[in-house]
Amino acid sequence: MNLPDLISLDRQLELYAQNGHFLGLLSSDRCDPNSIINMRTYGNKHNINSIHYEHGIYGGQYGLHSPYNRCCLYPPTIVFQQQHISLVSKNKHILDRDLKILDPDVMIAIYINLSNNITSLNSVDLVNI
């Protein structure tokens, strides 16, 4: 999964825990209740179903299914048209289904920047995130 794909597929990609639990829509629409950047739902750091919730199984550095757990063996996956296309994780040593690994901070930054109408994202911009 590369940067242009994430941008062009805005509002079409879904994030799922490997136990099948829905974790949000990869969307730049802050008003969409399913968006990973909606502060009331999946973007809320107090929502137990959010990857932003530090004390749950889907978030934080110790969550069993958290992309922020550097030792997580079962990180969330990005799904497009019912196909798993990428893992989202800080763990760069996962050897699961030959899927590419996307850093969760980069993923979030892309959709926050898109929501702020920053359309000239490139890899150099994301290095500073």
N, C-alpha and C positions, 0 to 999 in steps of 0.2 A: 504494500500500500504506500503510495507516494503522496506528496503534498497536493499536486493538482487533483488527484482522485478525491481526497478529503474535501477539497474546496468545491469541486464540481458536483459531488454527491451530498452536498449540504441538505439536511432534512430527509435523507433517504437511508442513512446508515443507523443501525441500532446497536446498542451495547448490551451484552448479556453475560451474566456470570456463567461459569461452566456447569453450574448446577441447574441452568435453565432460567434463572431469575432475571427478569427484565431490569436493566439498570439505567435506561434512558435512551433518548434519541440524540444522535449527533447533529445538532441543529444550532444555527446562529440566531434563531428566534427566541429571545428571552421570555416572550409571552407564552410560548408553547409549553403547556404543563408537562410534557414529556422530555423537554430539552435538558441536556446535561448542564446547561448554564442558567436554567430557570431557578432563581433563588428560593422559590417556594416549594419546589419538588426535588427533582434529581440533581439540582445544583446546590441544594441546601446542605450545609455542613452539620445540621442537626437531624436530618432525615435518615432513618436506619437503612433505607433502600438506596442511598447515595454513595458513590465512591468517595465523596468528600467527607463523609461521617467517620471521624478518626477512631471511634470505639466500636465499630461494627465489623461484621465479617466481610463486607464489601469495600471497606475503606480503611485507612490508617496503615501504619507500618507493620501491624501484626495480624490484620484481617486475613482469614483463610482464603478468601477469593478477592483480595484487594490488589489493584494494580500498583499500589505504593509499597507493598510488602516485597522487599528485595529477594526473599527466599520463596515466594509464592510459586507453587507448582501448578496451580489451576487459576490463572488470571482471567479476567474478562476477555471476551472476544467481540470483535466488530463483525456484524452480520449484515450482508446485503443480499436481498432476494433469497433469503433462507440459506445462504452459503456463508460459512465462516471464512473471513478474508484476512484477518489480522488479530494478533494478540495485543493487549494493552497492558504493559507491565514495566516496572523498574528492573525486573529480573532479566538480565540480558543473556542468561545461560539456559533458557528453556529450549528444549528440543521437542516441540509438540507440533505434529502435523505439518512441519515445514512452513509454518506461517511466519510472516515477518512480525517483528515486535515493534510496537509504537509506544513511545514514552507517554504516560498519561498527562504530564504537564504540557507537552507539545500539543496533544490532542485538544485539551481544554483551551490553550492559547489560540489555536486556530479558530475555534468557534467564537471566542470572545472577540478576537480581532475582526472577524467577519461581521459580528453583530454591531461593531463600532464603525462599520463601512470601510474597513481597511482592506482593500482588495489587492494590494500589491505585495502580498506575503511571499516570501521566498525563504530558502533554507538559511540564508545569512541572517535574516531577521529573527528566525526562531532559535538561533544559537544563543542569543542574549536572553532567552526566557528563563 
